[in-house]
């Protein structure tokens, strides 16, 4: 800023002029200097420039005192926010997870009306809790493996004089398979992927073996060997290896159990093909005892875990 003074015989005018208007002011003064310094036109021009300089100074002070505006508010449009009614259309699973529901609970979340239109309406939350079906599955496993142990090891001669194979068919195809099927369905509703898969599968294989026993009893001497059932047991042994890996991630005791079940199915399959004993000697029961012992181990583990 520059201070410029213009004097005449009557008064002195002092004005503040910034650099941008200094050239124009000098030109005007040079033009007016041709006239008399005391003329009325000289005084009016000087007063005009002084007024303009004061106005510019006030504007500069105003800009310095006012806070700068947010550039986003003036240049950038605000991010679009959907209405609350659209936000409420998100999946209801988020509400269930936020409610802290356990794995065996199902949250049925319903809106009686749109909460966007009436804030007084509340969310209705209902919980349906299913029982844990692992105990039922363990009892079925213990029951079926105990039958195999008694039959293969000829306990109380149930594999000989008191042959119980006539009754094992219905025990396996109805009692054991139906119990495991119910357990698998319930565990599936509880969100237990391993329980659902393994229980339903074992219900299928044990029920099928029970049906094969009934068919063998009906055919008598004309019944074919159980070699194809042995391959079914080999597949079950492999599936139980997968179940073992899955079970160790949640509970080590169940992992040990599935490993024992896999070994049991392997030995039972080998025994069905007469690979653990002399196939030419009908009196050789070595394979039956080995497979029966593995069934006893699984049965005791199930009884412990119950």
Secondary structure, DSSP 8 states (H G I E B T S, - for coil): -EEEEEE-SS-EEEEEE-GGGHHHHHHHHHHHTTS-TT-HHHHHHHHHHHHHHHHHHHHHHHHHHS----HHHHHS-------HHHHTTS-THHHHHHTT--TTEEEEEE-SS-TTT-TT---EEEEEE----HHHHHHHHHHHHHHHHHHHTTGGGTTTTT--HHHHHHIIIIIIHHHHHHHHHHHHHTT-HHHHHHHHHHHHHHHHHHHHHHHHHHHGGG---SHHHHHHHHHHHHHHHHHHHHHHTT-HHHHHHHHHHHHHHHHHHHHHTT-SS-TT-TT--HHHHHHHHHHHHHHHHHHHH-
